[in-house]
């Protein structure tokens, strides 16, 4: 599976895929590029936004799920491509 596809397989990525980047960015008052940066693992949401994401998920996500996404994606991104 390509890294770009795998971003959506983490617990946070899967939830966001269903919720929608545009919807989340509007709910949080951030640009959609910020959300895509979170999904790519370049950055992570600040604690207040991460907490709000857990509230929007109605218990589906924990803070650990939100921050674990970046670690998991970083591991995916640093893995050399298979030949």
SULZIPE-V457144 format. One record per pair of residues at least 24 apart in sequence whose ideal C-beta (glycine too) atoms are under 10 Angstrom apart, sorted by the first residue. I is the first residue (numbers start at 1). J is the second residue. If there is no record, write none. Layout:
i:I j:J
i:I j:J
This chain:
i:1 j:76
i:2 j:76
i:2 j:81
i:3 j:40
i:3 j:41
i:3 j:73
i:3 j:76
i:3 j:77
i:3 j:78
i:3 j:79
i:3 j:81
i:4 j:39
i:4 j:40
i:4 j:76
i:5 j:76
i:6 j:72
i:6 j:73
i:6 j:75
i:6 j:76
i:6 j:77
i:6 j:79
i:7 j:36
i:7 j:38
i:7 j:39
i:7 j:40
i:7 j:41
i:7 j:69
i:7 j:72
i:7 j:73
i:7 j:76
i:7 j:77
i:8 j:39
i:9 j:72
i:9 j:73
i:9 j:76
i:10 j:39
i:10 j:41
i:10 j:65
i:10 j:66
i:10 j:68
i:10 j:69
i:10 j:70
i:10 j:71
i:10 j:72
i:10 j:73
i:10 j:76
i:11 j:57
i:11 j:60
i:11 j:61
i:11 j:62
i:11 j:64
i:11 j:65
i:11 j:66
i:11 j:68
i:11 j:69
i:11 j:72
i:12 j:38
i:12 j:39
i:12 j:44
i:12 j:45
i:12 j:50
i:12 j:53
i:12 j:54
i:12 j:57
i:12 j:60
i:12 j:61
i:12 j:62
i:12 j:64
i:12 j:65
i:12 j:66
i:12 j:67
i:12 j:68
i:12 j:69
i:12 j:70
i:12 j:72
i:12 j:73
i:13 j:38
i:13 j:39
i:13 j:65
i:13 j:69
i:13 j:72
i:13 j:73
i:14 j:60
i:14 j:61
i:14 j:65
i:14 j:69
i:15 j:53
i:15 j:56
i:15 j:57
i:15 j:60
i:15 j:61
i:15 j:65
i:15 j:66
i:15 j:69
i:16 j:53
i:16 j:57
i:16 j:61
i:16 j:66
i:16 j:69
i:18 j:60
i:19 j:53
i:19 j:56
i:19 j:57
i:19 j:60
i:19 j:61
i:23 j:56
i:24 j:49
i:24 j:52
i:24 j:53
i:24 j:56
i:27 j:52
i:27 j:53
i:27 j:55
i:27 j:56
i:28 j:52
i:28 j:53
i:28 j:56
i:38 j:66
i:38 j:69
i:38 j:70
i:38 j:73
i:39 j:69
i:39 j:70
i:39 j:73
i:40 j:70
i:40 j:73
i:40 j:74
i:40 j:77
i:41 j:69
i:41 j:70
i:41 j:71
i:41 j:72
i:41 j:73
i:41 j:74
i:41 j:75
i:41 j:76
i:41 j:77
i:41 j:78
i:42 j:70
i:42 j:73
i:42 j:74
i:42 j:77
i:43 j:70
i:44 j:68
i:44 j:69
i:44 j:70
i:44 j:71
i:45 j:69
i:45 j:70
